[in-house]
């Protein structure tokens, strides 16, 4: 980090306030890791023990050693707060005793597993809330956390690990926390897992079969590194702001793109987006509003609004900042955001324009020290402010000039009446009054005209010779020029202040309106209330008619409108549907379906387009004026976020309902499976007794076969519940596939009667490391499937072979095979192939086989054999193959 440079930059009040609030609380330190087993708890205990040796009052509030000897060794000699025992559904569980820790009031508490969910009946549902109470009491806390437990990353992690983590912490816990990254390369972590050094909960055994793959661990590691870097960067910026230190401090890239009124602003935005994606950096699009902005025509304002809207849709933070000049405004934004990269366009300006306003690009390049400036040439020639257009633009309203002359005339009359009393020496000061009034009321250029008029009136009516523009006294000449100069300067200052005040007032009004709009949306509890609030506020703020449309029963319909009687014609409906399907604006004032009276904008979010908002006016003007386009873009963004929040809340409620339904289903299936086993055992005993008494009964073999099939069905139900609940215990040991297959064939001898078994599993195949009981169950279901779908009495082949990186075991029937396209779906729960009902299949066997295979780390696949029939293959990866000694 560079040495801080002396600066007159004032410390940020917000940053100082945050620091002051943190001083009254305990400090939080999070030991962040990519996955279980990287050593977070160990690192926390090592650091806690070191602090204790230095005299710090350290206690262990809760630490989960999980039987690791090296972790338990670190607990020796540490003061540990006894846990609180709690009864939960007939079992005794322990949790951190929050009250005991608060009563003990140590300087530092070690709290493991930050995302842990407390037992029902605890004071807080989550452990991170317990930690918040400790921090509020002034106790420092060290805790541990895996990156997949961060709320905002939950969906991303689930997308590639296929594991949905239910215990999460909000992103806000990182604010003010110190982050210490505990890192371990994926290969080392996998080795720790193989050697049993990583605690794997029994209920997570199935998921972890895929979780601890090298690609997953690499992705999680990258996420942890980026999240730690983000937290460190944010903390660094807060410290710099609180200390009033200037400079970019480019620990992380921050990109700023400057939007002007010239053509090519959209190209700047796209360039900034590509750069931000390449650097994985946050970026901001900013437009500097200067007094000159007041003179922009409609087309220039439209280009600015379109560029900012594009930046918003591409993920940028947008801002419109009032400033005296573009250079000062950009410099203040660069300093405020500590930007490291600036993207700015350069257009071909006239020498007269650059003489008056200077070159923004050249000035920034000369003044940039820690800033990389990317200059993008604008396409073609910029709008020329030359000739008559340059001089006529921005002269204000026509009636301003007669009003200025009237004020000067009134001042002249007043001066004539007061001259006998005050003398001629004070009259020149009186002429400053109409100049200031004119500049304040009408702007800079009317004020300058008033200053010239005041000088001429003073000369004509009060300087000798009177009623002539000739000046005979040299002192009067000096007075004349001084009056003209003072009047011009005063007019310039008053005009600029008026323009800045107007820009500031407009920005303040828009910000207040947006804040109020956000509060209204936050209070809305459902989609209808949100839609009504959105239409009412947008209609009021933009002075337009407003309608919101969303899909209902497959048709895009209005759900709220202001006024209520807003009519939608077929052309308007077509424009709305185009905006809905394409995600782009349509209707009047756009490039699509211009015949529509409405202009429709999609509410786009990460979930897609959730609704469409239409705006229209009663007159012939465009629905949205150029100066309100930025406000419209911001309102649309807030409305989209509100609808996304409601959509996610609905999904969470639906998910809760589904989880409860799955829980009840699992409980029902488990109850059915266990409750039917007892009478089934009695029926089996009765059949055997009947067989002993009547050995010649012809129906006994069929009864035994059907009873055996019913028992397998109940076993499948119970195993399905175990898979869903994650209650699979693994006992990994070397297994001979020849013996395993032979045992399954023996157990299914009644079902396989009449089928020729082509047994091609060489005895020379190496052993495989697996759970023998679960493998037995997998093979039972594969062979049962081959019998049911392989024709009667068709041959069944069981083939084993070794490849360069795996060992394959294939069960093939001679039936009709799988329907094309169903090779993956056949493993879904209750999925049945062609004729499944006819063969008496339940649709559970292959789903259970897949679940057990995933828990064991075995691949399972289905395909149609080239010579006919279906083939189910188990793939034992190389790390499960036990090499035989030479």
N, C-alpha and C positions, 0 to 999 in steps of 0.2 A: 504494500500500500504506500502511495507517495506521502511525503511529509506534508502536513497541512500547511497551506499557504495563508499568509495574513489576509484578512478580508474584513470588509465592513458589513458583511452579510449578518443580518440579525437572526438570533436563534428562533426556531419555529415555536410559537406558543403552543400549538397542538402537541408537538414532540415533547416539550418541557412538561406539559400537563400529563402526558402518558407516563413519563418517567416519574413524576411526582406521585401518581397513583400507584405505580409499581413499588415505590419505596415504602408504602404503607402495607404492602402485602409480602408474602413469602415469594421466593424465586423458584421457578420451575425449571428443571433440567430433564430433557427427554433423551433417553438412549434409544436411538432410532436404528432399526435393522430392516433388511430386505425380507427376511423369512425367519421362522423358528430355527434355533440352533446356531445363530451366528455369534452368540456370546454376549447378549445384551445384559442379562442378569449378572453374569460373571463380572463384566466391566463395571456395572453399577456397584456391586459389592466391593470390588477392588478399590474403587475411588472412595467409597464410604469408609472403608477401613483405613485408608490413608488419611482422610480428614479426622477420623477419630484419634489416630496417633498424634495428630497435630493439636489435639485438645478440643475439637469441635464436638458438641453434644449430638451424637448420632444414634438413632434407634432404628431398628428394622420393624416397620409397621406391618408389612406382609411381603413375603418372598416365597415363590414356588420353586423348590429345588428339583422336583421331579425325579428324585433318586440319584441325581448326579453327584458323585463323590466329591469332585473338585468344587462344586458350588456349596455343598454342605460343609466342606472344610472352611470356607470363607465365613460361614455363619458362626463358627466357634469363636467365642470371645465377644461377639456382638450382642448388645442388649436388644432383646426381641420382645415386642408387646404381644401378650397372649391374645389369641384370636377369640372371637365371640362365636359360641356355638348356637346354631339355629336349627329348629325342626322344620323339615320340608318333606311333605308327603311320606311320612313314616321313616325318614332318614335324618341323621344328624349331620349337618354341614357346617363348615366354619367360614367366617368372613373376617375381614379386617375390623377390629374394634375401634371405630372412629372416635367414640367418646373417650376411650382410654388414651388414645394418642393425643387428643386435645387436652386431656387432664395432665398428661405427662409433659406437654409443651416442649419438645426438643427443639434444637436449632435446625436439625435436618432429619427428615423421615424418608426412609427407603420404601417405596411402594411399587411392587412389581405388577406387571400386566395392567397397564393403564386403561385398556379397552374392556376390561372384565365386566361381566354383568352380575350384579349382586343377587343374592337369593331374595325371593319375594318376602316382604316384611322388613327389609332393610330401610334405613332412612332415605337413601337415594337408590334409584334403580341401577345406576352405573358407577363404576369406581372412579371415573374421571370427575364425577360430581363430588365424591368424597374428597378427592384431591383439591378441588376448588375450595371446599370449606377449610381444609388445612391451610391453603395459601392465604385465604381471607383472614385466618387467625395469626398470620405472620410466620408460619412455619415453612421453611424451605423444603422442597420435595424433589427427590430423584425418582424417576419412573422409567419404564421400558415400554416400547411400542413397536409393532411391525407395520410396515408401510401399507399393507393391505387393509389395515383397520382405519385408515383415514377416510372420512365420509366421502369427500369429493372424488376419491380414486377407487371407490368400491366397485362401481360398474366397470371401470377400465380393467381392474384386476380380474373380475369375474369373466370378462370377455375372452381372456386367453388362458386362464387357469381352470375354467369351468367350475370354480368353487366360489359360492356366494358367502362372503363373510358377514355374519349377522351382528357381530359386536364391533361397533364403529365409534369413533370420536369425532366431534365437529372440528372443522378446520380452524375455528377460532381459538382452540387451545394452543395453537402454535404462536399466537400473538404474545410477544413478550417473553416467550420461553427460549431457553438456550438449548440448542440442538447439538447432540454429540452422535455422530454416525459411527455405528459399530459395523464394520464391513468384513466380508469374507467372500473370497471367490467361489463361484458355483461349484467347481470341481472339489474344492476342499469341503464345502458343505455337504455335497453328496457322499463323500468319503465318511464324514462324521455320521451321516444317516445310516450308511451301510454297517458301520461299526457299532451301532446302537448308542451313539452319544447324543442323539437328538431325541427328545421326548416327543412321541407321536401319540396323541390321545386316541383311545380305542374308537370313540365315536367319529373320528376323522380319518380312519384308516383307509377307507375307500377313496376319499378325495385326494389324500396325499400320494396315492399311487401315481397320479398325474401331476400333482402340485410341484414335487421336487424334481422335475425334469430340468435339464440344463437351460433350454430356451426360456422357460418360465422364470427360473432363478436369475438369469441374466436380465430379463425385462424388469423384474422386481428390484434388482440391484440398481439399475439405471433410474427407476422412479425414486428410489430412496436417495440416491445421490442428488437428483434434481430438486427434490423437496427440501433436502438439507441446505442446498445452495440457495434456494429461494428464501428460506427463513434467515439464513446468514446475511443475504443481501438486504432484506427488509430491515433487519436489526441494524445493519451498518448505516443505512440511509436515515433511520430514526436518530442514531447517535450523531451523525453529521448535522442533521437539521437542528437537533437540540444544542449542539455546540456552535452553530452558526459557521461551520467550516464550508468553504467553497470548493469546487472541483467536481469532476465526474466520478472519480473512484470506480474505474471500470472493472470491478470484480465480476460483474455480469453485464451483458449488453442490454441497452435500453434505446429504442429507436423512436425518433421523432420525425414526422413528415409534415412539411409546411404546405398548406393548401392556399393557393392564390386564386384570383378571379380569371386568370388567363387560361386559354385552351391547353389541354394536356394534363389537367389536374388528376384525371382518372388514371393516367399512365403512372403518375407519381405514387398513387395509392397502391396500384398493383405491384410496382417495384418494391415498395415498403413491405408489402405482404410477403413477397418472395424472400426478401432479406430476413424478415422476422422468422419465417419458417426455417430458413437455412441456419439461422443462429439460435432458433428456439428461444426468442426473446420477446418480451412485451413491447407493444408499439402504440403510439398515439398519433392521431391526425389532428392538427390544430390549424385554425384560421385566425389570423390577427386582425381584429377590427380596429381600424384607425379612422381619424376624421375624414380621410379620403374615401373610406368605404361608403360614406353617406352619398357619394356621387356615382356609385356603381349603377349601371343600367340593369334592366330586368334579366338580360341574358347572362351577364356576369354573376349576378346573384344566384341564378339557376345553376350555373356551373359549380359554384362553391357548395351549394346545398347538395347537388348530385354527388360530388366527390366525397363529402362528409358522410352521406348516406351509404355510399359504396364502402367506405372504410369501416363503417359500423357493421355492415353485413359480413365483412371479411374478418371481424373479430378485434378491430382496433377500439381504443378509447378515443372518443372525439371531444373536441373542445373548441369554443369560440371565445377568444380572449381579447378584451378591449385594451388598447395601448396607444401611446402617443405616436409611435412609429412602428413599422414592421420589424425593424432591427431590434429596438428595445423590447418589443413584445416577445420576439423569438429568443432573445438572450435570457429574458426572465423565465421563459418556459424551459429552456435548456438547463438553466441553473436549478429551477424548482424540481424538475424530473431527473436531473443529473444524467441527461441523455449522453450516450456515447456515440450515436450515429445520427446524423441529420441528413434527410433527403429533401432537396429543394430543386425547383425547376428554374431554368434560366431561359427567358424569352428575349427576343430581339427588340430592345427598347431604343427609342430615339435619343440622340445626344442631349436634347433639350430636357427630356424627362429625367435622365440620369443626372443632369446638371442640377435640377431642382430637388430631386428626391434621393440621389445617390444610388449606387449599385448594392443591393442587399447581399447578393452572392459574394462580391469581392470583399465587402466589409466583414462578413461572417468568416470568410476564409482567412483574412488577415488577423482577425481577432481570436480564432479558434486555436486552442493549445492542446487540450485533451479530447477534442471532438473531431471525428471523421465526417467530413462533409461530402455527400454524394450529389453532384450536380447533374441533373437530367435535362438535356435540351428539350424545350417545348416544341411540338410539331408546328412547322410553319412560322408565320410572323405573328407576334402578339397584337392584341388590339391597340391600334395607334391612337394615342391621345395627342394628336397634332392638329394644327390648323384650326379651323373654326370650331370643330367638335370639342377640341381641348379647352378652348376659351369659353364656350357657351355652356359646358356641362358644369353643374353645381352652383349656378348663380342664384339659386333659391327661387322663392315665389315672386311673381312680377309685382305684386302690390307692396313688397318690402321697400322698393326704391322710392315710390311716392310718399310712403310713410316716413322714410328717413328725411326726405326733403321738407315734409311738413314739420317734423321735429326741429330741424335746423331753422326753419322760418319762425317757429314759435320761440326758439331760443334767441334769435336775432331781435324779435320784437321785445322780449323780456329784457335783453341787454340794453336796447335803446332806452327803455323806461328806467332802467336802473343805473345808466351811465352817470347821471348827475350825482348819484349817491355814492357809487363805488369807484368811479373813475374808469379810464380805459385800461389800466394795468391788470385788472382782474377779469376782464371780459373774456380773454382767451381761454381761461380755465372753465368758464361757463360752457364753451363749445365742446368740452370733453363729455358733457352729460348726454347730448343726443347721440354722440358716437358710441358710447358705452351701451346706451339703451338699444340702439339699432343692432349692434353686434350681439348683444345678449338675446334679443327677441328673434332676430332673423338670420344670424350667422355671420361668418367671416367676411364674405365679399360685399354684402350690403353695408357692413360696418366700414370697410375700406372706402366704399363710395361715399359714405357719410363723412368720413374723415376728410376727404378731398373737398366735399361740399362745405364743411365747416371752415376749412382754411380759406376757401374762396370768399365765403360770406364775411368772415372776419376782415379779410383784406378789403372787400368792396365797401363795407359799411363803417369800418372803424379805423382803418389806417389811412393816413394822409397820402395823396389827396383822396378824400372821401368820394364815394360813388365812382371810383375808377380802380382798375386792377394794377395801376402803376404804384410803385412804392418808392418814395423819395428818401426816407430816413434809413440809413444802413441798419440801425438797431431794429427797425420794424421788419427789415428783411430777415434778420436773424430770428425775430419773434415768429414770423410767418413760417419759417422752416422748422423751428422747434415745435410749434403747434401742430404742423402737419405730421412730423415724425412721432410726437407723443400720441397724437390721435390714431395714427396707423398702428403703432405698437399696441396701444390700449385696445383697439378694435381687434387686432390679431389675437391677443390674449383672451379677450372676452369671447370671441368666436370659437376659439379652440376649447375653452372651458365649457361653453354651451354644447359643443359637439360631444366632448368627452362625457359630460353629464348625461346627455341624451342616450349615448351608447351604454353607459353604466346603468342608467335607469332601466333601459330595455333589458339588459342582461339580468339585473336584479329581479325585474318582474317575471321574466321567463323562469329563472331559477326558483323563485317563490312558487310559481304556478306548477312547475315540475315536482317540487317537494310536496305540495298539497295533493297533486295527482297521485304521487306514490303512496301517500298516507291513505287516500281514499281506496286505492286498489288493495292495500294491505288489510284494510278493514273488511273488504268484500269477502264473504264466506263461500260463495258458490259462483258458478259460471254466469248465471243470469244476472246476479247483482254486479259482477265484474263487467259484463257487457254493457249494462245500463249506465254504470258509472263512467266507463270509457267513452260511450257516445255523448253523454252529457258534458263531460269535461272537454272533449275535443271540439264539440260544437261551440262551446263557450269560448275557448281559448283561440280557436282558429276562425270563428265567425262563419261557420259552414253548417250545412246539413250533414248528418253523420248516420251511417248504418253499419251494423256488424252482422256478418253472415258466417254461419258454420254449417257443417254437414250434419244432417239429421235424416236417418233412414235412407242413407245413400244419396240424398239430394241436398244441394247447397241452399239454405233458407235463411232469411233475416231472423235474428234472435233478439235484436234491440235496435231502436232507431230514435233519433231526435231531429225533427219532430216525429211523433209517432206515426203520422200518416205518410211517411216517405214512401214513394212508389218506385218499384223496380220494374223496368220494361224488359222485354226479351233481349234487347241489345245490351242493357245493363247486366242482365243475368249472364249473358255470354262473356262479358268482360270480367265479371266476378269469378266465373268458373275458370277462365284463363289464368287469372291471378292465383287462384287456389291450386291449380294443377302445375303451373310453371314456376310458381314462387317469385314472379316478377310483377311489377305494377302494370295495370292495364286500364284502359278507359280514357277519358278526356284528359288532354295534357300529356299523354304518354305516346309511345310509338305503336301501341296495339289497340285496335277497336276504338278509334277516335270518335266514332259517332255516339258513343255512350255519353249520357249526361253526368255520369259519376266517374270519379277516379278511384280505383280500387287498389289497396295495398295489402299484401299478405303479411300475416303475423308469423314470421319464420323463427323457429327455435331449433335446438338440437334434436327435438323430437319430430321435426317436420313443420309443415304449415298447419297451424291449429285453428285459424280463423282468417277472415278477410274483412278489412275495414274500408268502407266507401265514403268519400267526401264529395260534396257538390255545393254549388252556389245557385242562387235564384237569378243572378244577372248573367251577362255574357262573359264575365271575366273567368280566368282559369280558377279551378277550385282552390288551389294553394298558391299564394303569391310567393315570389322568390325569396323574400326576406323572412318568410315563415316556414320555408322548407326544412331548415335545420330543426326548428321546434317540432314539426310534424315527425321527423325521423326519430327524435328522442321520445316523443309520446308513443310512437309505434313500438319502440324498443321496450318501454316500460309495460305497455299493454301485453306484449308478447311474453315478457317474463312473468307477468301475473297469471296469464293463461297456462304457461308451462308449470308454474307452481301448483295450480289447481289440478292440472293433468297428473302430475306426479303424486299429489295427495290422493287422488282417486286410485292410482295404481297401487299406492301403499295400502289403502283400505282393501282393495281387491286382493292384494297379496296376503293381507292378514286373514281374510276370509278363506282363501285357498289353503293357507297354512293350517288353519283350524280344521278345515274339511279333510285335509290330508292326515292330520293328527287323529281325527275321529275314524277315518277310514283304516288307518294303521291299527288303531285300538280294536276296531271291529274285526278286522282280518285276524289279528293276533288272538282275539277271544274265540273266534270261530275255529281257528286251527287247533288251539289248545283244548277247547271244550269238546271237540269231536274226536280227539285222539283216544280218550277213555272209552266211549262206546264203540269206537272202531276196533280197539283191542279186544273188547268183549265179543264183537261179531266174529273176529278172526278166531278166537278161542272156540266159539260155538261151531264154526265151520270145521275146524280140526276135529272137534268131538264127533260131529256128524260123520266125518270121513272115517273115524275109527270105528264107529258103529255100523256104517254102511259103506264099506270100501268100494263097492261097485257102482256107486251113484255117479251117473254120467255128467251131472251138472256141477259137480264139485270143482273140476279144473277151471271152468268158466267163472265160477264164483270167486275162486282164489285169485284169478287174473284181474277181475274187476275190482276186488278189494285191494289188491296191490296197487292198481292204478289210482284208486281213491286215496290210498295212503300217500302215494307220491304227490298227488295234487295238494293234499293238506300240508305236506312237508314244503312244497313250493310256496304255499301261502305264507307259512311261518318264515321261510328264508327271505321272501320278498319284503316282509315287514322289517326283518333284521337289516336288510340292505338299505331300505329307506331311512331307518333310524340310525344307520351308521354303527350298529352294534356288532361288528364282525371282529373277532379276535384271531390274529394270525399266529400260526406256529410254523415258521419257515424251517424246512429241513430238506436234505437231499432225498429225492424220490426217483425210483426206477420206473420209467414210463411203461415198460413191458409188464411189470407187476401191476401197475395202476390200471392199465387197460384190461388186463386179464381179470382183475377183481371186479371191475364194472360189468364185464361180460358175464361173469358168474352170477352176480346179483340180479341181472336181467335175463337169466336163462329162460324163465317162463315166457317173457315177452318176445325173446329172440327165437323161440322155438319155431322151426320151419324156415328160418332165414339162414342163408349161407354167410358166414363171417370170413371175409378175406383178411386175415391178420398179417400185416406187413410192418410190424414194429420190430426192427432188429434188436437183438439183445446187446449189440455192441454200441448202441446209442449212449451218450453220456447221461449222467443223472441231471435232474433239474432241481433247483432250489425253489420249493413252493410249499404250500400248506396241503398236506395229503388229503385231509378231509374235504376241503373246498374243491380240490381238483377232482376228487371222486364224484362230488355232486355235479360239477361241470360236465364230466364225461357221461354221467347218467342221463342228463338232459339232452346232450348231443345225440347219444345213441337212441333215446326214446323218440327224439324228433325224426331220426332216420327211419325208424320202424313205422312211425305214423304216416310219413310222407314218401316212403320209398317203394310203395307197391307191396303187394302181398302174394307170395312170400319172396320179395326181391332180395338179391345179395347186398351185403353192406361191407364196404372196404374201410379198414382202419390202417392208415399209413403213417409212418414216422420217418423223417429224414432230417439230415443235418445240412445247413447252408453255411456260408462263410461268416454270417453274423447272427444266426438264430437257429433254433430247432423247431421244426414244424410237425404238428400232429393233425392229420386230416381224417374226418369221418365223412364218407361219401355214400349216398344211396343211389338207387337206380330208378327213381321216380320221375315225376314231371319237372322237377327242379323249381326254382323260384321264379315268380313273375318278374319280368324285366323292370328294373327301377326300384324293387323292394328289398334289395340285398342289405341295405342298412336299416330300413324300417322294420324288418323281421325281428330285430332285437328289442323293439319297443314293448312296453308292458301291454299284455292282452292282444298283441298283434298276432294274427294267424295267417298262414299261407293258404294257398288254394286248397280247398277241401278240408280245412282245419276242423270245421264242425263235424264233418262226416267221419273223420278219424278220431274224434273225441279229444282234440287238443284244447288246452285251457288258455294258451297264449302267454303262459308264465315261464315256461321252461327256458327258452332262449334268453328272455330278459334277465332271469336269475343267473344263467350262465355268463352273460355279459357282465353283470354286476360283480360276481365273484372274480371273473377274469381281470377286471379293472382293479379290484382290490389287491390282486396278486401281482399286478404289473404285466399281465399276459395279454397279448393282442388276440382279438377274436374277429373273424370275418366270415362272410358267406358269399358264395359265387356258384354259378352253374358250370358244371364240368363240361369240357368240350365233347366228351363222349356220352353225355347225357347224365341226368340226375343232378342233385344238389350236393355241394361240398361245403362243410363247415371246418374251418382251420383255426387251430390254436397256435400262436406264435410266441415262443419263449425267447425273449431277447438274450443277447450274448451274456449279459451280466447275471442272468439266472441259470445259465448252463454251467454245471460243475465239471471242470476239466478233470479228466482221469489221469492218474499218475502214469508215467512212462514205464 
